[in-house]
Amino acid sequence: MATLPTVFVLNGPNLNLLGTREPEIYGADTLDDIAGRLEDQAQALGLAIDMRQSNHEGHLIDWLHEANRAGAKAVILNAGAYTHTSIALRDAIKGVAVPVIEVHLSNPHARESFRHVSHIAPVARGTIAGFGAEGYALALDAAARL
């Protein structure tokens, strides 16, 4: 039996608090809610997902490397605040062959000015922002078409 192509879905700091942290900005869905919908969508697309979350920058970097070594079809990355601060994460993305799709629940450009700069966007395949949890579904559709 053939193994389905895998899309890694990596989530950064504080995303474990989805559903309770500032729901007026990030919505009422928990990360588990999003994962459940993505599992169904992935199955319909003939994909597998590997969804993970960490508040630690190094874990995200290690997982990017792992996705690359595993030959993942793509990585969907919501780096949270690391988007605006992490050169190390940017360098990790630039150093792997697997395409990375940047996702944000909110629209960073409609928020505080320090959120307007993404270190991820210049090295990502594309960015989806401002559509809430639906952004993950849009990113998975895009990953399926890569």
Backbone bond lengths (Angstrom), bond angles and torsions (degrees), N, CA, C in turn:
res aa  C-N    CA-C-N  psi(-1)  N-CA   C-N-CA  omega(-1)  CA-C   N-CA-C  phi
1 M - - - 1.452 - - 1.528 108.89 -
2 A 1.310 116.46 130.09 1.455 121.80 -177.88 1.530 110.15 -73.94
3 T 1.311 115.76 145.05 1.452 122.08 176.47 1.526 109.12 -82.88
4 L 1.312 116.05 138.27 1.464 120.33 178.33 1.518 110.20 -72.01
5 P 1.330 117.50 145.14 1.466 119.78 172.87 1.530 109.44 -59.33
6 T 1.320 115.76 139.80 1.459 120.76 -175.41 1.519 111.24 -107.35
7 V 1.317 115.13 138.52 1.461 122.92 171.13 1.521 106.56 -113.54
8 F 1.322 116.14 120.59 1.463 121.29 174.80 1.528 107.57 -80.48
9 V 1.322 117.01 135.41 1.463 122.57 176.42 1.524 105.99 -119.38
10 L 1.327 115.33 104.42 1.461 121.71 -173.18 1.527 110.05 -106.78
11 N 1.308 115.01 132.01 1.458 121.97 -176.27 1.514 110.14 -125.10
12 G 1.320 115.99 132.94 1.447 122.07 -174.95 1.513 114.59 -92.66
13 P 1.328 115.06 -155.46 1.455 121.70 -169.31 1.521 114.22 -60.74
14 N 1.325 113.05 139.68 1.463 124.80 174.93 1.518 114.40 72.39
15 L 1.322 118.04 -2.82 1.462 118.80 179.35 1.525 111.77 -73.52
16 N 1.318 117.30 -13.82 1.461 121.10 171.35 1.526 111.13 -67.19
17 L 1.328 117.32 -15.23 1.464 122.33 -179.57 1.531 113.13 -94.82
18 L 1.339 116.85 5.09 1.462 118.75 -179.96 1.525 110.45 -55.22
19 G 1.306 115.02 143.39 1.460 121.44 -178.35 1.516 112.02 98.30
20 T 1.349 115.67 -27.18 1.463 119.64 178.77 1.519 112.16 -121.22
21 R 1.306 118.72 -26.03 1.462 122.29 -178.71 1.527 110.04 -87.24
22 E 1.301 116.70 115.35 1.459 123.38 176.03 1.532 112.67 41.38
23 P 1.333 117.15 60.80 1.473 118.87 -177.68 1.524 113.34 -60.91
24 E 1.323 117.61 -22.14 1.468 119.92 176.97 1.532 111.38 -67.58
25 I 1.324 117.16 -20.65 1.462 121.61 177.04 1.528 110.88 -101.77
26 Y 1.335 116.64 -46.34 1.468 121.61 -170.33 1.522 113.87 -101.97
27 G 1.322 118.37 -6.63 1.453 121.33 178.37 1.520 112.86 90.28
28 A 1.321 115.34 175.33 1.461 122.10 -176.00 1.520 112.97 -94.72
29 D 1.335 117.93 -10.32 1.463 121.09 -179.60 1.515 110.88 -70.06
30 T 1.326 116.05 137.95 1.459 121.15 171.87 1.523 108.39 -86.34
31 L 1.305 116.28 167.58 1.460 120.17 176.33 1.530 110.26 -62.86
32 D 1.329 117.74 -34.56 1.471 121.17 175.91 1.526 111.29 -64.89
33 D 1.339 117.47 -38.46 1.468 120.53 176.35 1.527 110.43 -60.21
34 I 1.324 115.09 -46.52 1.466 120.63 -179.65 1.521 109.84 -63.58
35 A 1.326 116.88 -43.56 1.470 121.31 -179.39 1.530 110.75 -60.29
36 G 1.325 117.21 -42.54 1.457 120.33 179.93 1.516 112.33 -60.79
37 R 1.329 116.75 -44.39 1.467 120.10 178.57 1.524 110.96 -67.03
38 L 1.341 116.66 -38.89 1.461 119.30 179.10 1.524 111.93 -65.62
39 E 1.322 116.80 -37.24 1.480 120.39 177.28 1.527 109.88 -58.29
40 D 1.331 116.98 -47.62 1.467 121.28 179.39 1.521 111.08 -61.99
41 Q 1.313 116.06 -45.27 1.463 121.20 -179.36 1.524 110.45 -64.55
42 A 1.325 116.45 -43.81 1.475 120.34 179.84 1.518 110.55 -60.06
43 Q 1.312 116.66 -43.97 1.459 120.28 179.35 1.527 110.47 -58.93
44 A 1.328 116.97 -44.00 1.461 121.25 178.86 1.525 112.24 -63.87
45 L 1.341 116.21 -28.70 1.470 121.49 -179.79 1.526 112.87 -90.38
46 G 1.321 117.24 -1.45 1.464 120.22 -178.46 1.519 112.45 75.00
47 L 1.327 116.00 31.86 1.459 121.80 -179.02 1.523 110.14 -123.48
48 A 1.307 115.57 162.67 1.458 122.55 168.42 1.520 107.03 -114.62
49 I 1.320 116.79 148.07 1.463 119.03 173.79 1.518 109.48 -117.58
50 D 1.307 113.86 150.85 1.460 122.94 174.87 1.518 105.39 -126.17
51 M 1.332 116.38 98.50 1.461 121.06 -173.26 1.516 110.36 -100.58
52 R 1.340 115.33 131.01 1.456 121.56 -176.92 1.520 110.07 -140.89
53 Q 1.344 115.44 156.56 1.461 121.71 176.19 1.514 108.83 -141.12
54 S 1.331 115.45 139.84 1.460 120.77 173.61 1.519 109.80 -148.52
55 N 1.320 114.57 147.53 1.455 120.95 173.00 1.518 111.02 -90.37
56 H 1.334 117.12 5.91 1.464 122.22 -175.02 1.527 110.95 -114.99
57 E 1.300 115.35 122.77 1.454 122.93 -177.07 1.533 112.28 -55.25
58 G 1.317 116.98 -43.32 1.460 120.71 -178.14 1.518 113.30 -61.88
59 H 1.332 117.06 -33.98 1.472 119.55 176.75 1.521 110.41 -63.34
60 L 1.326 117.01 -43.07 1.463 120.61 179.45 1.525 110.58 -61.56
61 I 1.316 116.83 -40.88 1.469 121.17 178.51 1.521 110.13 -65.39
62 D 1.325 117.17 -46.46 1.467 120.61 178.31 1.522 110.94 -59.11
63 W 1.338 117.29 -41.00 1.463 120.70 -179.22 1.523 111.99 -69.21
64 L 1.323 117.87 -33.68 1.471 119.97 173.56 1.526 110.22 -62.08
65 H 1.315 115.94 -44.45 1.469 120.14 177.79 1.521 110.80 -61.90
66 E 1.340 116.10 -42.20 1.465 121.10 179.20 1.528 110.89 -62.29
67 A 1.327 116.69 -44.90 1.465 120.50 178.75 1.521 110.64 -59.16
68 N 1.308 116.56 -40.48 1.454 121.61 178.93 1.530 110.69 -64.24
69 R 1.339 116.46 -49.04 1.478 120.90 179.82 1.527 111.57 -61.66
70 A 1.334 116.15 -35.30 1.461 121.17 -177.79 1.528 112.58 -78.07
71 G 1.314 117.11 -7.29 1.464 120.27 -178.33 1.520 112.99 71.61
72 A 1.329 116.91 34.05 1.463 121.06 179.66 1.526 110.48 -57.13
73 K 1.316 115.12 148.32 1.463 120.08 177.88 1.524 110.83 -66.92
74 A 1.330 116.45 -37.55 1.465 121.49 -179.25 1.527 108.69 -167.12
75 V 1.318 114.25 167.70 1.461 122.15 170.72 1.515 107.57 -123.93
76 I 1.327 115.84 128.90 1.456 121.92 170.06 1.522 105.23 -99.22
77 L 1.318 117.06 121.95 1.456 121.56 -173.16 1.519 111.53 -123.66
78 N 1.325 115.47 118.37 1.461 121.37 166.76 1.522 104.41 -107.99
79 A 1.309 115.94 96.00 1.462 121.19 -175.19 1.521 112.70 -82.30
80 G 1.332 117.54 0.69 1.460 119.70 -179.37 1.521 110.24 55.08
81 A 1.311 116.09 -140.26 1.467 121.29 -177.18 1.527 113.10 -63.67
82 Y 1.334 117.85 -21.99 1.474 119.19 176.98 1.524 111.93 -62.21
83 T 1.326 116.53 -20.73 1.460 121.26 175.83 1.524 110.79 -52.20
84 H 1.316 115.81 -38.57 1.457 121.82 -171.59 1.518 113.32 -98.13
85 T 1.335 117.29 -3.56 1.468 119.66 -173.08 1.515 115.56 -130.54
86 S 1.320 118.45 -21.53 1.461 119.73 -166.82 1.527 114.21 -99.21
87 I 1.310 114.82 102.94 1.462 120.69 171.42 1.533 109.56 -72.01
88 A 1.333 116.67 -32.65 1.467 120.76 179.09 1.529 110.87 -62.41
89 L 1.313 117.36 -41.82 1.464 121.03 178.11 1.526 110.30 -67.33
90 R 1.311 116.56 -41.07 1.469 121.08 175.89 1.517 110.41 -58.15
91 D 1.337 116.85 -47.07 1.459 121.01 -179.46 1.522 111.93 -64.10
92 A 1.330 117.11 -36.23 1.465 120.66 177.78 1.525 110.52 -63.96
93 I 1.329 116.95 -42.78 1.465 120.59 178.60 1.522 110.30 -63.59
94 K 1.317 115.34 -43.91 1.464 119.73 179.87 1.530 111.66 -63.97
95 G 1.332 116.51 -27.92 1.451 121.24 -176.01 1.519 115.82 -87.22
96 V 1.336 117.53 -3.40 1.463 119.82 179.71 1.528 110.11 -112.81
97 A 1.322 115.44 157.25 1.462 120.61 -178.87 1.525 112.79 -87.58
98 V 1.330 117.22 -21.73 1.462 120.79 -177.25 1.531 109.70 -66.95
99 P 1.344 117.78 133.17 1.467 119.27 178.69 1.523 111.53 -69.33
100 V 1.322 115.41 139.16 1.464 122.30 -179.17 1.518 108.69 -115.35
101 I 1.331 114.94 130.53 1.460 121.96 176.14 1.523 106.93 -110.23
102 E 1.332 115.58 118.84 1.465 121.89 -179.71 1.528 109.14 -82.44
103 V 1.341 116.19 133.24 1.462 121.54 179.86 1.514 109.33 -128.73
104 H 1.332 115.44 139.75 1.466 122.62 172.26 1.517 108.20 -135.61
105 L 1.323 116.16 134.65 1.453 120.98 177.92 1.522 111.16 -66.04
106 S 1.315 115.89 -44.94 1.465 121.10 178.93 1.528 108.78 -95.43
107 N 1.315 115.24 174.37 1.457 120.49 174.70 1.526 107.61 -96.84
108 P 1.341 117.82 103.64 1.471 119.98 -176.94 1.524 113.44 -56.88
109 H 1.332 117.76 -28.32 1.464 120.61 -177.83 1.524 112.65 -75.93
110 A 1.322 116.85 -12.38 1.463 121.15 177.32 1.530 111.12 -99.04
111 R 1.328 115.42 10.27 1.465 120.34 -175.99 1.529 110.22 -119.19
112 E 1.315 116.95 -157.78 1.465 122.08 -177.50 1.536 110.53 -58.00
113 S 1.325 115.20 148.94 1.464 119.83 -174.79 1.529 112.88 -61.00
114 F 1.343 118.58 -30.20 1.470 118.97 -179.80 1.525 111.37 -67.40
115 R 1.327 117.98 -16.12 1.465 121.05 177.84 1.532 112.45 -88.26
116 H 1.303 118.16 -3.22 1.460 121.18 -176.10 1.519 112.86 -76.36
117 V 1.316 118.57 -17.49 1.467 121.83 -179.24 1.522 109.61 -104.19
118 S 1.313 115.69 124.04 1.457 121.90 174.95 1.520 109.06 -111.15
119 H 1.331 115.53 124.09 1.465 119.47 173.64 1.529 110.14 -80.17
120 I 1.330 117.03 -12.92 1.460 123.29 -178.25 1.532 111.31 -84.23
121 A 1.321 116.92 -42.78 1.467 121.61 -173.14 1.527 114.22 -51.88
122 P 1.333 120.29 -43.22 1.461 118.61 -177.42 1.532 114.67 -65.27
123 V 1.333 117.21 -19.08 1.468 119.75 -178.58 1.529 112.20 -113.72
124 A 1.332 117.19 -0.04 1.462 121.69 177.60 1.519 109.95 -87.57
125 R 1.321 115.26 156.90 1.464 120.51 175.78 1.531 110.20 -67.47
126 G 1.338 115.84 -36.08 1.445 121.55 178.99 1.509 110.18 -169.46
127 T 1.329 115.95 170.49 1.461 122.46 -178.35 1.524 109.65 -131.72
128 I 1.334 115.72 136.49 1.457 122.55 174.94 1.525 106.35 -124.45
129 A 1.322 116.72 123.97 1.465 119.98 -175.74 1.517 110.73 -145.30
130 G 1.333 114.72 146.50 1.445 120.98 170.35 1.511 115.96 91.38
131 F 1.322 118.73 4.56 1.460 121.74 -177.63 1.525 112.49 -107.12
132 G 1.335 117.31 16.16 1.453 120.64 -179.30 1.523 110.77 62.43
133 A 1.320 115.49 -149.79 1.464 120.97 -178.31 1.526 112.39 -61.06
134 E 1.329 116.85 -25.50 1.465 120.90 178.15 1.529 111.73 -60.10
135 G 1.337 117.45 -23.54 1.461 120.81 177.58 1.517 112.72 -58.47
136 Y 1.329 117.10 -35.33 1.464 120.06 177.32 1.524 110.78 -64.90
137 A 1.342 117.00 -41.43 1.461 120.93 178.78 1.521 110.51 -64.92
138 L 1.327 116.47 -41.15 1.467 120.01 177.30 1.520 110.67 -62.20
139 A 1.327 116.15 -41.06 1.468 120.60 179.24 1.527 111.34 -66.22
140 L 1.326 117.48 -38.30 1.466 119.72 179.09 1.519 110.28 -67.29
141 D 1.336 117.77 -39.15 1.464 120.18 174.59 1.532 110.24 -60.39
142 A 1.310 117.09 -43.74 1.472 120.87 178.60 1.532 110.32 -63.08
143 A 1.331 116.92 -43.58 1.472 120.55 179.75 1.522 110.87 -60.49
144 A 1.328 117.60 -38.65 1.468 121.45 179.81 1.519 111.34 -62.85
145 R 1.327 116.85 -29.27 1.465 121.18 -176.88 1.524 113.82 -88.82
146 L 1.323 116.94 -8.30 1.476 119.39 179.48 1.513 111.07 -69.78
